[in-house]
Amino acid sequence: MMPNMDPRAMKSMLAKMGIKTEEIGAQRVVIECSDRDIVIESPQVTAISAQGSVSYQVAGAVHEEHKTVSVDITDDDIDTVMRQTGSDREKARAALQDSGGDIAAAILALKG
């Protein structure tokens, strides 16, 4: 936290202010988002308790894992996009996949 300060002295100073810290022996931390996971390997995790709440400080090697979103696209959806845009089946399906199955957004993307 502070450069050139003895960790024991730091912990003692924080304890006097009512702040408690605890090292957590985690092997991996995963933050799950809607479109990706943020993964921290070999993390250094510190729990910080102050004023009735707990915060976690995490440091380590970070990488992201993107999720593949499965979209249920029906033949009716594809036909609708094809009729509205004059596109072929493959372009209509791709536009629907890119828009997350949103027909209006797929039509606008193909027209725009």
Secondary structure, DSSP 8 states (H G I E B T S, - for coil): --TT--HHHHHHHHHHTT-EEEEE--SEEEEE-SSEEEEEEEEEEEEEEETTEEEEEEEEEEEEEE--------HHHHHHHHHHH---HHHHHHHHHHTTT-HHHHHHHHH-
